[in-house]
Amino acid sequence: MKSKFLLLTTLAAVVAAATISTGAAFADEPAPAEPQYPADFVRTLDLSADGLTDYAISGNKCALAGKTTVYVLTSVEGSDGSTLESTNVGTEVTALDYFEGKLYYKIASGNAYEYPAVPDSSQPVEHEFPASVYSVTIGDFIYTLNNKDELKLFNNSTREDSTIEGVFGALKVYDGVAYAVKDNCPQKLDGGTAIPVSLKYTDFSPAKEVATGTIADKLKDPAYTVKTATLKASSAEQNRYYTCINAEKIGEVFETVGDNHTVKATTKACLVLAEEGNLSVIVMDGNCYITATDNLEETAYSSPANDWPAGENGERKAYIRESAGIYASPYMCSSTLVARVAADTPVTATVKEKFALDFFGSHAIFYRVEYAADEQTTVSGFVAAGFLDEYDYSADMKEPTPGGTEGFVYDTNVTTVILVLVVVGLVIIAIAYLTIVGTRPSKKSKKSAKNTSKSPSPDDEE
């Protein structure tokens, strides 16, 4: 008996310990990460670790090789930086060259490939890479690279020699411009000045990793207060961006929309839906975006006059159409939806406030309403004006809808049916009578026929 009691006690202790352990695990669950919108999306390609083995330039493209990786920077007009594409070809790259718009690279074995093909899965191609240049002439300037990696300059117009400061290599000419490498970066040579080629590029991938924190709860907050702001334009002193998101789905991170989901900011008016961390969720042009709160300048907002008609008792009553959505803010999406009126349950609400903004257009009019869903629950939120009505149409909902079959009863007037049948019968009899009479031979016809049969023969006349 004692052994059974001991066994039961031990099992109880184990279960209790497991319960406490499980409870502790839930209690220690980390809070969601606070939303942090990137301060900037501009990066600089740094080849100091791998070293720049070669480069090639064609139009708005600059290709660079660092050990086993080929990088292609494509400059975009009006952008803060180029777009960057990179491919690790798996073996050391020794030379790069553009020819007729195509990029070729050579590896240590001497084989050449057309980028972005990689040696492991592609056949080598025939391509002649230009020989190294140690002297070039651009106008009055002659640039010479000696075996000490010194870049010498001779000015034909002044007949003067000079040395451009620094350690240089890979002297080349592209589109009539001389370049040389210094500090793992191509330098554009302009007279006696070496100007570094920009290795800046924009990387918008961090916009896909922005945590949402508790934004999902804030977007459904019935205590939402309308807030408007102006998105400040990007400037030379500070880059500002905003990112288009899918407001229908708020997971652990924001879901970006479109390939060009992140855009450089220009001055625009917006509606602010929620804020957390350094981030704000805003609405512009009918779409939802995220941006850094510092990029916004709050503007004054005052509700327009509540023009919903008041009844005899002064209350502004409205009837909400069936299946209408109630939203925490004046932006309709699943993330702001707090309630939906059932199709068969008419709702009478009190209109509390009107919402209208010029920059949303005349069609974007909402009213904040309030109604009792049941004895314990009061629903408060915004409804699009088109879903509200002054007329109580709940009685009309019981009427059959056009084309519907519910409640339909066939009209069976027996007397009318019998009368129609009698009339049809009489018509048929009349037609039969006229047919018989019309086809019967007349008396004159019979008599004529009779006389003809008795006509005398020629013998009788004699």
Secondary structure, DSSP 8 states (H G I E B T S, - for coil): -HHHHHHHHHHHHHHHHHHHHHHHHHHT----------S--EEE---TTT---EEEEETTEEEEEETTEEEEEE--TT-SSBEEEEEE-SS-EEEEEEETTEEEEEETTS-EEETT--GGGS--B-------BSEEEETTEEEEE-TTS-EEEEETTTTEEEEESS--EEEEEETTEEEEEETTEEEEEETTEEEE---EEE--GGGGG-B-TTHHHHTT-TT---EEEEE----SS---EEEEEEEEEE-SBEEE-STT-EEE---EEEEEEEEETTEEEEEETTEEEEEEGGGEEEE--------S---TTS--EEEE-TT-EEESSSS-STTTEEEE--TT--EEEEEEEEEE-GGG-TT-EEEEEEEESSSS-EEEEEEEGGGEESS--TTGGGS--TT--TT------HHHHHHHHHHHHHHHHHHHHHHHHHHS--HHHHHHHHHHHT---HHHH-
